[in-house]
Protein backbone atom coordinates (compact mmCIF):
# COMPACT_ATOMS: atom_id res chain seq x y z
CA UNK A 1 0.00 0.00 0.00
CA UNK A 2 1.35 3.41 -0.95
CA UNK A 3 1.13 6.77 0.74
CA UNK A 4 -2.12 8.75 0.59
CA UNK A 5 -1.82 11.86 2.80
CA UNK A 6 -1.61 15.04 0.71
CA UNK A 7 -0.03 18.41 1.50
CA UNK A 8 -1.37 21.32 -0.57
CA UNK A 9 2.03 23.04 -0.27
CA UNK A 10 3.56 20.14 -2.21
CA UNK A 11 1.28 20.18 -5.25
CA UNK A 12 1.46 21.88 -8.63
CA UNK A 13 -1.17 22.11 -11.35
CA UNK A 14 -0.02 23.35 -14.74
CA UNK A 15 -1.55 23.60 -18.24
CA UNK A 16 -0.25 21.37 -21.02
CA UNK A 17 1.55 22.81 -24.09
CA UNK A 18 -0.35 25.15 -26.40
CA UNK A 19 1.37 24.01 -29.58
CA UNK A 20 2.69 20.93 -31.35
CA UNK A 21 6.29 19.78 -31.04
CA UNK A 22 6.98 21.77 -27.90
CA UNK A 23 8.51 21.08 -24.50
CA UNK A 24 7.08 22.59 -21.35
CA UNK A 25 8.13 22.27 -17.72
CA UNK A 26 5.73 22.39 -14.78
CA UNK A 27 6.26 24.54 -11.74
CA UNK A 28 8.68 22.89 -9.33
CA UNK A 29 8.18 21.40 -5.90
CA UNK A 30 10.96 22.37 -3.47
CA UNK A 31 12.24 19.30 -1.66
CA UNK A 32 14.09 21.59 0.74
CA UNK A 33 17.30 19.62 1.02
CA UNK A 34 20.75 21.12 0.68
CA UNK A 35 23.14 20.50 -2.18
CA UNK A 36 25.25 18.08 -0.12
CA UNK A 37 22.44 15.99 1.33
CA UNK A 38 20.61 12.99 -0.01
CA UNK A 39 16.84 13.06 -0.34
CA UNK A 40 15.59 10.34 1.99
CA UNK A 41 12.12 11.57 2.96
CA UNK A 42 9.54 8.77 3.08
CA UNK A 43 7.17 9.96 0.36
CA UNK A 44 5.97 9.29 -3.14
CA UNK A 45 4.93 11.59 -5.98
CA UNK A 46 1.80 11.18 -8.08
CA UNK A 47 1.49 12.53 -11.62
CA UNK A 48 -2.04 12.75 -13.01
CA UNK A 49 -2.58 13.78 -16.62
CA UNK A 50 -5.97 14.82 -18.04
CA UNK A 51 -8.01 13.23 -20.80
CA UNK A 52 -7.27 14.78 -24.19
CA UNK A 53 -9.86 15.28 -26.92
CA UNK A 54 -9.28 14.51 -30.62
CA UNK A 55 -8.26 18.10 -31.38
CA UNK A 56 -5.53 17.95 -28.73
CA UNK A 57 -4.41 14.38 -29.45
CA UNK A 58 -5.45 13.17 -32.91
CA UNK A 59 -4.95 9.47 -33.70
CA UNK A 60 -1.30 8.35 -33.32
CA UNK A 61 -0.20 11.73 -31.86
CA UNK A 62 1.44 11.75 -28.43
CA UNK A 63 2.10 13.68 -25.25
CA UNK A 64 5.05 12.31 -23.26
CA UNK A 65 5.76 13.07 -19.59
CA UNK A 66 9.04 12.72 -17.68
CA UNK A 67 10.02 13.56 -14.09
CA UNK A 68 12.95 15.96 -13.78
CA UNK A 69 15.02 17.50 -11.00
CA UNK A 70 17.12 20.67 -11.08
CA UNK A 71 19.14 22.97 -8.88
CA UNK A 72 16.88 25.95 -9.67
CA UNK A 73 13.19 26.43 -8.97
CA UNK A 74 12.30 27.20 -12.60
CA UNK A 75 13.86 23.88 -13.70
CA UNK A 76 15.98 25.76 -16.26
CA UNK A 77 19.43 24.94 -14.91
CA UNK A 78 20.22 21.72 -16.76
CA UNK A 79 17.31 19.64 -15.49
CA UNK A 80 18.11 15.97 -14.96
CA UNK A 81 15.55 13.42 -16.10
CA UNK A 82 15.07 10.90 -13.28
CA UNK A 83 12.08 9.03 -14.78
CA UNK A 84 12.05 9.26 -18.59
CA UNK A 85 8.78 8.85 -20.50
CA UNK A 86 6.98 7.73 -17.35
CA UNK A 87 3.63 8.33 -19.07
CA UNK A 88 2.77 8.59 -22.75
CA UNK A 89 -0.70 9.50 -23.99
CA UNK A 90 -1.49 8.54 -27.58
CA UNK A 91 -4.58 9.57 -29.47
CA UNK A 92 -6.43 6.50 -30.77
CA UNK A 93 -9.70 5.36 -32.28
CA UNK A 94 -10.93 8.88 -32.97
CA UNK A 95 -11.41 9.38 -29.23
CA UNK A 96 -8.32 11.30 -28.10
CA UNK A 97 -6.44 9.96 -25.07
CA UNK A 98 -7.69 8.84 -21.67
CA UNK A 99 -6.65 10.30 -18.34
CA UNK A 100 -3.76 8.49 -16.67
CA UNK A 101 -1.70 8.59 -13.50
CA UNK A 102 1.45 7.09 -12.06
CA UNK A 103 3.06 7.09 -8.63
CA UNK A 104 6.84 7.16 -8.26
CA UNK A 105 9.65 7.62 -5.77
CA UNK A 106 12.67 9.80 -6.39
CA UNK A 107 16.28 8.57 -6.24
CA UNK A 108 18.22 9.67 -3.14
CA UNK A 109 20.69 11.68 -5.23
CA UNK A 110 18.09 13.90 -6.90
CA UNK A 111 18.46 17.67 -6.93
CA UNK A 112 16.49 20.10 -4.74
CA UNK A 113 13.62 20.92 -7.14
CA UNK A 114 11.39 18.36 -8.85
CA UNK A 115 8.82 18.80 -11.63
CA UNK A 116 7.35 17.42 -14.84
CA UNK A 117 8.56 17.78 -18.42
CA UNK A 118 5.78 17.48 -21.01
CA UNK A 119 6.62 17.05 -24.69
CA UNK A 120 3.84 17.38 -27.25
CA UNK A 121 4.38 15.47 -30.48
CA UNK A 122 4.01 16.71 -34.02
CA UNK A 123 0.52 17.62 -35.23
CA UNK A 124 -0.94 17.78 -31.71
CA UNK A 125 -3.33 20.61 -30.92
CA UNK A 126 -3.56 23.29 -28.25
CA UNK A 127 -3.93 21.48 -24.92
CA UNK A 128 -3.48 24.51 -22.68
CA UNK A 129 -7.11 24.33 -21.55
CA UNK A 130 -6.36 21.19 -19.48
CA UNK A 131 -3.79 20.70 -16.73
CA UNK A 132 -1.57 18.03 -15.25
CA UNK A 133 -1.28 17.62 -11.49
CA UNK A 134 1.94 16.65 -9.72
CA UNK A 135 1.79 16.15 -5.96
CA UNK A 136 3.64 14.64 -3.03
CA UNK A 137 1.96 11.84 -1.09
CA UNK A 138 3.10 11.56 2.51
C-alpha positions as CSV (number, residue, x, y, z in Angstrom):
1,X,0.0,0.0,0.0
2,X,1.3,3.4,-0.9
3,X,1.1,6.8,0.7
4,X,-2.1,8.7,0.6
5,X,-1.8,11.9,2.8
6,X,-1.6,15.0,0.7
7,X,0.0,18.4,1.5
8,X,-1.4,21.3,-0.6
9,X,2.0,23.0,-0.3
10,X,3.6,20.1,-2.2
11,X,1.3,20.2,-5.2
12,X,1.5,21.9,-8.6
13,X,-1.2,22.1,-11.4
14,X,0.0,23.4,-14.7
15,X,-1.5,23.6,-18.2
16,X,-0.3,21.4,-21.0
17,X,1.5,22.8,-24.1
18,X,-0.4,25.2,-26.4
19,X,1.4,24.0,-29.6
20,X,2.7,20.9,-31.3
21,X,6.3,19.8,-31.0
22,X,7.0,21.8,-27.9
23,X,8.5,21.1,-24.5
24,X,7.1,22.6,-21.3
25,X,8.1,22.3,-17.7
26,X,5.7,22.4,-14.8
27,X,6.3,24.5,-11.7
28,X,8.7,22.9,-9.3
29,X,8.2,21.4,-5.9
30,X,11.0,22.4,-3.5
31,X,12.2,19.3,-1.7
32,X,14.1,21.6,0.7
33,X,17.3,19.6,1.0
34,X,20.7,21.1,0.7
35,X,23.1,20.5,-2.2
36,X,25.2,18.1,-0.1
37,X,22.4,16.0,1.3
38,X,20.6,13.0,0.0
39,X,16.8,13.1,-0.3
40,X,15.6,10.3,2.0
41,X,12.1,11.6,3.0
42,X,9.5,8.8,3.1
43,X,7.2,10.0,0.4
44,X,6.0,9.3,-3.1
45,X,4.9,11.6,-6.0
46,X,1.8,11.2,-8.1
47,X,1.5,12.5,-11.6
48,X,-2.0,12.8,-13.0
49,X,-2.6,13.8,-16.6
50,X,-6.0,14.8,-18.0
51,X,-8.0,13.2,-20.8
52,X,-7.3,14.8,-24.2
53,X,-9.9,15.3,-26.9
54,X,-9.3,14.5,-30.6
55,X,-8.3,18.1,-31.4
56,X,-5.5,18.0,-28.7
57,X,-4.4,14.4,-29.5
58,X,-5.5,13.2,-32.9
59,X,-5.0,9.5,-33.7
60,X,-1.3,8.4,-33.3
61,X,-0.2,11.7,-31.9
62,X,1.4,11.7,-28.4
63,X,2.1,13.7,-25.3
64,X,5.0,12.3,-23.3
65,X,5.8,13.1,-19.6
66,X,9.0,12.7,-17.7
67,X,10.0,13.6,-14.1
68,X,12.9,16.0,-13.8
69,X,15.0,17.5,-11.0
70,X,17.1,20.7,-11.1
71,X,19.1,23.0,-8.9
72,X,16.9,26.0,-9.7
73,X,13.2,26.4,-9.0
74,X,12.3,27.2,-12.6
75,X,13.9,23.9,-13.7
76,X,16.0,25.8,-16.3
77,X,19.4,24.9,-14.9
78,X,20.2,21.7,-16.8
79,X,17.3,19.6,-15.5
80,X,18.1,16.0,-15.0
81,X,15.5,13.4,-16.1
82,X,15.1,10.9,-13.3
83,X,12.1,9.0,-14.8
84,X,12.0,9.3,-18.6
85,X,8.8,8.8,-20.5
86,X,7.0,7.7,-17.4
87,X,3.6,8.3,-19.1
88,X,2.8,8.6,-22.8
89,X,-0.7,9.5,-24.0
90,X,-1.5,8.5,-27.6
91,X,-4.6,9.6,-29.5
92,X,-6.4,6.5,-30.8
93,X,-9.7,5.4,-32.3
94,X,-10.9,8.9,-33.0
95,X,-11.4,9.4,-29.2
96,X,-8.3,11.3,-28.1
97,X,-6.4,10.0,-25.1
98,X,-7.7,8.8,-21.7
99,X,-6.6,10.3,-18.3
100,X,-3.8,8.5,-16.7
101,X,-1.7,8.6,-13.5
102,X,1.5,7.1,-12.1
103,X,3.1,7.1,-8.6
104,X,6.8,7.2,-8.3
105,X,9.6,7.6,-5.8
106,X,12.7,9.8,-6.4
107,X,16.3,8.6,-6.2
108,X,18.2,9.7,-3.1
109,X,20.7,11.7,-5.2
110,X,18.1,13.9,-6.9
111,X,18.5,17.7,-6.9
112,X,16.5,20.1,-4.7
113,X,13.6,20.9,-7.1
114,X,11.4,18.4,-8.9
115,X,8.8,18.8,-11.6
116,X,7.3,17.4,-14.8
117,X,8.6,17.8,-18.4
118,X,5.8,17.5,-21.0
119,X,6.6,17.1,-24.7
120,X,3.8,17.4,-27.3
121,X,4.4,15.5,-30.5
122,X,4.0,16.7,-34.0
123,X,0.5,17.6,-35.2
124,X,-0.9,17.8,-31.7
125,X,-3.3,20.6,-30.9
126,X,-3.6,23.3,-28.3
127,X,-3.9,21.5,-24.9
128,X,-3.5,24.5,-22.7
129,X,-7.1,24.3,-21.5
130,X,-6.4,21.2,-19.5
131,X,-3.8,20.7,-16.7
132,X,-1.6,18.0,-15.2
133,X,-1.3,17.6,-11.5
134,X,1.9,16.6,-9.7
135,X,1.8,16.1,-6.0
136,X,3.6,14.6,-3.0
137,X,2.0,11.8,-1.1
138,X,3.1,11.6,2.5
